[in-house]
Amino acid sequence: MSESFIQKMFADRIGGANFGKDTVIYKFEKIKRAKAAAKKAHPDVPMIDMGVGEPDERAHDWIVDRLAVEARKKENRFYADNGIPEFKVAAARYLQQVYGVEVDPEREINHTIGSKPALAMIPLAFINPGDIALMPIPNYPVLGTHTRFLGGEVYTLPIHEENHFLPDLDSIPEEVCKKAKLLYLNYPNNPTGASATPEFFEKAVAFAKRHEILIVHDAAYASLTFDGVKPLSFLSIPGAKDVGIELFSLSKAFNMTGWRIAFVAGQELAVKGLATVKDNYDSGQFIAIQKAAMVGLENPSITTDIAEKYSRRHSMLVDALRSVGFRVEKPKGSFFLYAAAPRGIRGGVRFDSAEAFSEWLITEKQISTVPWDDAGAFVRFSVTFEADDQVAEREVIAEIKRRLSDVSFEF
């Protein structure tokens, strides 16, 4: 059968005429295949999944109950467009209560159907062919994808342990700064779990003003902090609202991943630009979901309880990994623990990458993680593993320690 004419029609941004012919197997597909093979080879050994980057619990009863009520109301059936005013007001109050940030709910906030679509739409408001977006790596890859789709370029900033996983803004060449329009940041960070400091954000604000660059801070994990660390908003830094916008997701903070609700706040014109693009992409999230989400925003103690659970799990996981040779530090926020991958096992197999180690963990120990080889070889553990109570949590961590205790890792 001859090749369909459709094959020749694909846009260059997704591969052009070669779309679908790529034989490269990406890491998440490799992980999926390795897990399937491990389950087949060891059907009686449960897979411990430490790779899932989503909350392990559902939304709080208060939120679910509000949805049930609002979903039945006839007046909530309409398009929400760029968000109902009540949601924006609740978001503004949340920012003031949790972060001490003052914003105008009418002009400086806009709801989005999750933060991922917002991150995809922002370049449409700013990037022309040849423009540059600055992006730390490792990082959430969507941050750069749409800049490339639009003919822009992505200048990557490797983040390393010695710099506390903060990008070195001073290292960016002047000619790159002149063409740059966007600087993406994400703290607490996925995948490293690292937190930013007020001093770093102050430096970023000064950098953005000097080079006339818009900062886009993905604050998906900003409220998930512990051990005495208070949630930090980029917008709380003096001058930040002049040069940046910040995305707040209810997915992680309130266990609402599948609900798809978030909001962007900050520089008025930038928020308006996103809203203009968004107006041509969707008609807003279901009003009942927005009203249910308001319950979360009005009760930030829900997030405090969630963070306490993650903190407890982090402490146990750090102790377990240290006992088998890993050099790890408990993060100050998020549900991610970033660990340097071993080079091999004494007297045994060698690992030339984090991906190789991650596949070995799945195949030989039935423990799933996510590998990152962008700036050194690391694996990301997530403490969102399935466990119904603290007894089950301890059992999972003890099992990880038991499975890894019969080998001697070399780092």
N, C-alpha and C positions, 0 to 999 in steps of 0.2 A: 504494500500500500504506500503510495507516495505521501510525502510529508504534507501536512495540512498547511494551507496558506496562512492560517492563524500563527504558525510558528514564526513567520517573518514579520509579524506585526507588533511584537512586544517592544515596549520602549527601552531605550538603551539603559535607563536607570535601573532596570531590574534584569538586565542581561541581553536585551535585544533578541536577535535570532537564535542565540544560544540559551535562552531561558529554558530551564528545566533539564538541560543536558549536563549540568555540572555534576561531576562524579565525586567531588569532595564531600566527605562526611563530617558534618559539624559536631562540635563537642557534645551538645545536648542530645543529638541523635546517637552518638557513640555511647553516651551514658544510658540512654533508653535501651539500646541493644545489649549492653553489658549487663544491665539489670535483668533483662529477660533471660539471658543465658545463665546468669547466676541462679535465678529462681528455678530454672529447669534442671540445673545440675545439683542444686541443693534445695529440693522442695520442702524439706522439713525445717529449714533454717530461715526464720523471718528476716526480711531485709529491713535494716535500720536506715531510714531515709533522713539524712541530715542535709539534704540538698534543696529541700522545698523552701522557696522564699516567700511563703504566704502564711498567714496566721493559721494555727491548728484548731482554733475554736470559732464558733459562729458569733454573730453580733449579739450584744447584750439584749436581754428580754425587753428592756424599756424601749429600745430602738425597734425591735421586731414588732412589739405590740402597737407602737405608733403607726408603723407601716400598715398593719392589718386594719386599723381604723381609717387611715387616710385613703387607702386603696379603694374603699367602698364609697367614698364621697364623689358625687357626680361632678362637682366643680373642679376636681383634680384631674379630669380627663384631658384637659387642653394641653397644647404645646407650651413648654416652659421657656422656649427661646433662650435668652441668655441668663436665665435664672430668676426665680421669684424674689421679690424684695425682702421677704422674711428670712430667706436663707442667707442673703448677703448681710443682713443685720446680725444674724446669729454668728456668722463667720467673723465679722468685725469684733463682736463682743468676745469671742473665743481668743482672737489674737491679743486683745487687750488683757484678758484674764490670765492666759497661759504664758504669753511672751512679753507683755508690757508694750505692745505695739499699737499705735493709733492709726487707723485708716478710715477713709470715707467709704462707707458701704456702697454708695451709689456710683462713685466714680473710680474707686481704687480696688474693687473686688469684682470678680466674675466667676460663676460656677463653671465647671467642666465635667464631662462624663468620664471621670477618672483623670489622673495626671498624665497617663501615656498619650492620649489624644492631644492634650495641651502641648506636651513636649513635641509632638509631631507637627502641630499647627504653628508654633511660634516662628520657625524658620520661614514659613510662608509670608509672614508679616515683615520680615527683615532681610532675608538672604536673596541676593541677586547672583547670577553667575560670576564666579571669580571672588566673591566675598569669602571670608574665613570665619569659622567658628572654632573657638579654643575649647578643648575637651581633655580633662585629665583621664588617664588610663591606669589601671583598669576602671571601668565604669559601665553604667547601663548603656548598651550600644545604641539604643534608639536616639540618644542625644545627638549622635552624629549622622545617623542614617538619612534624615530628611534634608540636612544641609547638602549632602552629596547628591540626593535626588534632584535638587534644584540647581545643580551646577556649581555649587560652592565647594570649598575645601575645608577639611578638618585638620587642625594643627593639634597634635596630641602632646600632652604633658604627663610623662610617666611619674607616678607617685610611689615613693619608696618609704620603707620603714624608718630610715635615718632622718627623713624629713617629716616624720609623723604622718605620712600619707597625705601631705598637703602639697599642692602644685607649686613649683618654683616660678612665680610670675616674673621674676627678674631675668630669668633665662630666655624669655621670649624675644627673638630678634625684632628690632625696630621695624623692619620692612613687613614683618608678619603683623605686628600691632597696627600698622597703618591700614591694613586690609581687613582687620578683624572687626566683626560687628557683635558677636555674642561670646560670652564666657560662661560655660556651664560649670556649676558646682553642685555637690550633693553631700551634705553632712547632717547627721551621721551618715557615713558612706557605705554604699553597696559597691563592692563586696567586702571592703576592709574593716568595716565597723568603726573606723576612725571618726573622731569628732573634731570639728573646727573650734578655734578659739576666737574670742572677740578681737584679739590682736590681728589674727589672720584676716578676718572679715574687714577690719579697718584698712588693712593693706590692700585688700581687693577693691574696696570702695575708692581709695586713692588712685589705684591702677586704672579703674574704669573711667574715672573722671579725667585722668591725664590723657588717656588714649581714646576717649569717647566710645566706649564699649558698653553694651547692655549686659548685665549679669543676670543669668537665669539660675536661681537656686532651687533645686529639687529637694524640698524639705519633707520627703515622705516619711522619714524616721525621726524627725526633729523632736517629737514629743516622747519618744521611747528612750528615756535616759534614766540612769540609776546611780546608786552609790553616792548620793548627795549632789550629783550634777543636775543643774536646772536646765530645762529646755531652752535652746538658744535659737532665735530667729535672726536671719541675716538682716531683716528689716529693722531690727532693734538698734542697729549701728547707725550713728549720726551720718546723714548724707546718703544712706543706702537707698532710700526711697526715690532719690534723684537719679539713680543709675541702675536700678534693678527691680526684678519681680521675683516672687517666691511662690512655689507651688506646694499646697498642703493637701495631702490625700487622706481620706478617711479609711482607706483600705487597711493600712497597717495599724494606725492609731486606734481604730474602733472595730477591728475584725470585720471590715465591710468590703473585702476584696471584690467579690462578684457584684456588689451593688453599683459600682462604677459612679462614684461621686467624689469630687474634689473641688478646690477653688484656687484661683490665682489672685495674688494681691501685690500691690506695689505701685510703681511708676504709672501715673494715670494714662499717658499716651500709649505706653506699651500694653497696658491692660485693654485699652480701647482697640489697639491693633489686633490683639488676639481675639477679642470679641467680634470684630468685623470679619475676620477669617472664619471663626467658629460659626457665625451666622449663616455662612454659605456651606457648612458641612453637616450641621445637625440642628434639631429643633429643641434641644434641651433635654435634660434628664426628667423622667417621670416625676411630676410634682409631689406625689406621695412619697417617693424616695427622698426628695429634698427635705420634706417636712419630717420624715423619720430621722434623717441625718442631723437635723437641728437638735434632736434630743441628745445625740452624742456631743455636739458642740456645746450644748448647755450643761453637760455633765462630764467635764474633763477627768474626774476621778475614775471614770471607766478606764481611761488610758493609763492612769497611775497604777491601777491593779494589774493591767496587762504587762506593764513594764516590770513590776515586781516579780512576776512569774519568769520573765525572760532573764532578769538579773539572777534569780535563784538557779536557773538552768545553766547560765553561763558559768557561774562559780563552780558548779559540779563538773561541767565539761572541761574547764580549764584544769582543774585538779586531776581529772582522769587522763587527759592528754599529756600533762607534765609527767605523770607517773610512768609513762611509756616512752619518754624521751623528747617530746615536742617542746619547743620553746615558745610559749604562747602567753599573751597578756589578756586579761579580761577587758573587753571594750567598755566604753562609758555610755554607749547607746546602741540602738538597733538590735536586731536578733541575729547578727552575723559575727562569726569568729573566724578570723583570717589566720591561717597557719602555714608557715613555710613547709613545703613538701620535702621529705627526705630524699637524699641522693640514691639511697638503696637500703638493702638489708644486709647486715653483716654476714658474709659467707654465702650470700644469695643473690637475688635479682637486683639489677640496677634500674634506676628511673631517670630517663633523660629529660623528663618534663613533668609538670604537675598533672597533665592529662594522663600520662602513663601511670603515675601513682594512684590517681583517682580510679582508673580502670582496675588496677590491682586490688584496691580496697573493696570495690564492688565484687570482683570475681572471686577473690580469696577470703574476704572477711564479711561479705554481705553488708557493707556499710557504704552508703551512697553520699558523695559530696559533690561540689562543683569545682572544677579546676580552673585556674587562671594563670596564663603564661605571658601576659602582656608586659609585665614589669617585674620579672622574677617568677619563680615557680612557687605558687601558693594554691592551697585548697581552701574553699569556703565551707565551713560548717554552719548550719542554721539551727537554732534552738527551738524551732517551730515543729519539732518532731511530735508524732502522735503519742500522747500520754494523758490519761483522764484525770489523774490526781498526782500528788507529790510522791506517793509510794511508787506509782508507775514510772514517774520521772527518774527516781533513783534506780529503778530496775533497768531502765534503758541505758543510763550512763554506766552502771556497773557492767552491763553486758558489753558495751563498747570497750571498756577497760579490759575485760576478760578476753575478748577476741583479739586484742592487740598485744596482750602480754606475753605471747609465746614467740615474738620476734624482737630483734634488736635493730632499731633503725639507725642509719648513719646520716647525719645532716652536714 
